[in-house]
Amino acid sequence: MKEEEPTSGNIIINGKDTTFLKKNRVPYLRRSMGIVFQDFRLLPDKTVYENVAFAMYIVKASPRHIRRQVPMVLSLVGLSGKAKMYPNELSGGEQQRVALARALVNNPSMLIADEPTGNLDPDTAWDIMMLLNEINMRGTTVIVATHAKDIVDRMKKRVIQINKGNIVRDDKKGGYDSEV
Amino acid sequence: MTVKYNVVSYLIGEGFRNVLKNKKSTISAITVMFLCMIIFGVFFILGENINHIMNTVEEAQGVQVYFKVGTKEERMKEVGEQIKNIDGVNNVQFVSKEEGMNELKESYKDNASALEGMSSDFLPDSYRVTLSKLELNEQIQEQITAIVGEDLDEIKSSNETISTIMKIGNGIRIFTFVLLIILILFAVVIISNTIKLTVHARRKEISIMKYVGATNSFIRGPFIVEGILIGLISALIAILIVGFIYNGMIPNLEQSEIVKKLEITFVTFTDMFRLLIAVYLVLGIGIGVIGSSISMRKYLEV
């Protein structure tokens, strides 16, 4: 993301060391990954469709490509019927789906979700996690940062635990706390 | 092609949307901008006209070269040709002693009788040399002195008039230039403030755009379009107002007594209008771009 610099060590994304990435290359780095935030970060005066299409505008996609791609992603996240609604007309879970659709629309090789379920009730949160799982099945690397214990325990995925800025654990199929 | 068109239409569309959304601040910015431009325009027109008048006056200014009484005609012709070839000399006119006498009578008019019966023999023949490059005045006089040599009686020139004219001309040029700089700074601040309002209202949107991977130039685009629009609209209003006034004023001025007496001509409306349009468009677009770029700087650091 290049929002913060590492205090030590390097950040390597897709085999490229981003520690000394030039400022004007940062946007292109961000385009190679989809990002989902805890607070959704949707554009309030644009419809669901426009919010998703916006990410394609930025990469200068052709109008035809946009018209084809956006409905596809919206149906993937289950929002086909709400394309013309505005973010404030949607529930939290639906808003997060829009954010997911926006993150996915340019087919990134990696999806980073920063506390994607932090603002959602448990049922909706689980739906989102299932959606992330499905996206992962389709071949996209999904990284979720979270402190939702139940979700981590239920997903049984690779867990990397970080404590005070250091990696303390890396389990292939782990739960929230190391049981060792 | 379609790809380019898509992005361009997006940028321009967003720019127009910004202008329409903040009607109040846009209108006030346009008002202040075109007032600035009109003030500048008035001085610009004044300056251009004074320049124009100066050029005509400059052409009339010159050096009077008097020959000693009894200098041969062939010698004077030869000297005349040489003077004509000096760099910076506009025109060389021979004034014979008879013509000199007539001019003298003319200038005395009412008291012409005092000169009655006087022979023109005591007057010298002379050349009236006009200059195209006033600043070379002194050098040219030296060259003439060298050419005419011992046949020279006297060189007269309006040295003081010439240097006064040059001083006034330079003063006006400097004044218009300083005024231009001040008004540009003023207008840049106004535009950047107006756009800062839009930028501030949309700072969340901008940060989201940055997170999704928009380049700075892509984000800047609509705001620069907004700045250019404000600049262009102000320029158009200013052109119309100043042009209208100039068109109405010039014929009246040309009819007035003083102007007729001084034989002053003004820059024609078409010439002035062309100049004004060029200057205003450059100013409007330039100020728009600079103003909006300044207002964006802070918000692009995400």
Chai-1 contact restraints between the chains, C-beta under 6 A:
chainA,res_idxA,chainB,res_idxB,connection_type,confidence,min_distance_angstrom,max_distance_angstrom,comment,restraint_id
A,P27,B,G213,contact,1.0,0.0,6.0,A-B,restraint_1
A,P27,B,T215,contact,1.0,0.0,6.0,A-B,restraint_2
A,R30,B,G213,contact,1.0,0.0,6.0,A-B,restraint_3
A,R31,B,G213,contact,1.0,0.0,6.0,A-B,restraint_4
A,R41,B,I208,contact,1.0,0.0,6.0,A-B,restraint_5
A,L43,B,E205,contact,1.0,0.0,6.0,A-B,restraint_6
A,A55,B,V212,contact,1.0,0.0,6.0,A-B,restraint_7
A,Y57,B,Y10,contact,1.0,0.0,6.0,A-B,restraint_8
A,I58,B,V212,contact,1.0,0.0,6.0,A-B,restraint_9
A,I58,B,G213,contact,1.0,0.0,6.0,A-B,restraint_10
A,I58,B,A214,contact,1.0,0.0,6.0,A-B,restraint_11
A,K60,B,V3,contact,1.0,0.0,6.0,A-B,restraint_12
A,K60,B,V7,contact,1.0,0.0,6.0,A-B,restraint_13
A,S62,B,T2,contact,1.0,0.0,6.0,A-B,restraint_14
A,S62,B,V3,contact,1.0,0.0,6.0,A-B,restraint_15
A,P63,B,N6,contact,1.0,0.0,6.0,A-B,restraint_16
